[in-house]
Amino acid sequence: MSWLLVVQPDPVQAAALCDALRGNVTADIVVAESVEAALSLIDDRVPDVILLPSLMPAAVEDYVVAYLGAIPGADHVQILGLPLLRLPAAPAPKRKRSIFRWRRRRRQEPAPPTVADTHAYDSGAFTKDVIDYLAGARMIKKDLARYGPPVNYSLERRREPRFPSQEVPWISLVSFAGEQATLLDVSARGVLLRMSSRPGLNVFKRADANARRPRLILKLESHSEVQAAGQVIRCVPVRTTAHPQYEVAFSFDEEVGLHLPWSGALVPSLSAPKALPKQLLRETQIEQPKYLLLPG
């Protein structure tokens, strides 16, 4: 069933929105008081429409959009800005009668409208917008079920043979986004990691080509390391324990990768090796120095 995620820290505005939507939309309505609470709900189940406050910082909104773009099955999600809704007028309080006659003659001037009231949005018009967005999400979901999601083959790491971590024991440690990650498998195009925390905005793909690309560090048993630039293409929440973990698929850039003896794929090493096993010294003299050959 469709459901609507509302991010609204103001309980009065949240109640006004729910009152306006209930009876007009068939989707379930879930309210989150913060972005972090909303992301936790998204980890459990992907909504159809997300309502974000219009005054939310642009960086936070960019993160929500980027995170949804990395979750499989979230291509249909629609995001709509949540305006300040016009609240129903409260009844005027009754004035107490004064025992002094001259005080009864004074008229109390009405208070001028506040800035929030003058710029408030009609709840009926906004309800119509939400209904249209829900219908659009259902239509996109139906098309995705029929034709499948679009695939960017230039970033798809699963086109190459993948090798579990036990088949590459010389990779002793993986560091990504300032955190030690667990290597699940590796291919010539990227790696699959398991992380204990949700990746930040700086590691997700961006449209800005000048933005700094995130780097993955593979530390080897030979006391050398391989640094690979790329981007996160998938992030799947996994609830195996009380705290969720995240399986992160990291795609290497076209000019970066890893040398796997089975696949014979050559990928430049961005950091010079400190030492190599003795049995590889003869082979490294034959290979070009900018490539790092890992033992098979």
Secondary structure, DSSP 8 states (H G I E B T S, - for coil): --EEEEE-S-HHHHHHHHHHHBTTB-SEEEEESSHHHHHHHHHH---SEEEEETTS-HHHHHHHHHHHHHSTT-TT-EEEEE--B-------------SSHHHHH---------HHHHT-B-HHHHHHHHHHHHHHHHHHHHHHHHH-----TTT-GGGS--EEGGG-TTEEEEEETTEEEEEEEE-SSEEEEEESS---GGGB--S-TTS---EEEEEETTS-EEEEEEEEEEEEEE-SSSS-EEEEEEEE-TT----BTTTTB--B-SS--S---GGGHHHHHHS-TTB-----
